[in-house]
Amino acid sequence: METKILVALVIGISVPDVYAASERFEKYDVEFIKRPDDGSMKVLLLLKIQMAIGLREGIAEIIHSQ
């Protein structure tokens, strides 16, 4: 019997412009759970990331690559 373990990991980062960050994540085909204009919390962006390996480096690269 195969067992799958689901882990929810929440990482909070602060960016000067959540809309610009959202556009940048779109360029990298990151799946969104919540976009900045969805729901009542307008400044919140939630992403679905499949693998945690290299997560910090990957997010930093996406945010800082201009």
C-alpha positions in Angstrom: 0.0 0.0 0.0 1.4 3.4 -1.0 1.1 6.2 1.5 1.2 9.8 0.5 2.1 12.5 3.0 0.8 15.9 2.4 2.6 18.8 4.0 1.4 22.4 4.1 4.2 24.8 4.3 3.6 28.5 4.6 6.4 30.9 3.9 5.8 34.6 4.3 7.8 37.1 2.3 7.4 40.9 2.0 7.7 42.5 -1.3 7.4 46.2 -2.3 4.8 45.5 -4.9 2.6 42.4 -4.6 1.2 42.9 -8.2 4.7 43.0 -9.7 5.6 39.9 -7.8 2.4 38.2 -9.0 3.4 39.0 -12.7 6.8 37.7 -12.1 5.5 34.4 -10.7 3.2 34.1 -13.7 6.2 34.3 -16.0 7.6 31.2 -14.3 4.3 29.3 -14.6 3.8 29.1 -10.8 0.3 27.9 -9.8 -1.7 30.4 -7.8 -4.0 29.5 -4.9 -5.0 33.2 -4.4 -4.1 36.2 -6.5 -3.8 39.7 -5.0 -7.3 40.8 -6.1 -9.1 37.6 -5.1 -11.2 37.8 -2.0 -11.1 40.5 0.7 -7.4 40.5 1.5 -6.1 42.5 -1.5 -2.4 42.4 -0.6 -2.1 38.7 -0.2 -0.7 36.3 -2.7 -0.8 32.5 -2.2 1.2 30.2 -4.5 1.1 26.4 -4.9 4.6 25.0 -5.0 5.1 21.3 -5.6 8.6 20.7 -4.2 10.3 22.2 -1.2 13.8 21.4 -2.5 15.6 24.6 -3.3 12.4 26.5 -2.5 14.1 29.5 -0.8 16.6 29.9 -3.6 13.9 29.4 -6.3 11.6 32.1 -4.9 14.6 34.5 -4.3 15.6 34.0 -8.0 12.1 34.6 -9.3 11.7 37.8 -7.1 15.1 39.2 -7.8 15.5 38.4 -11.5 14.6 41.5 -13.4 
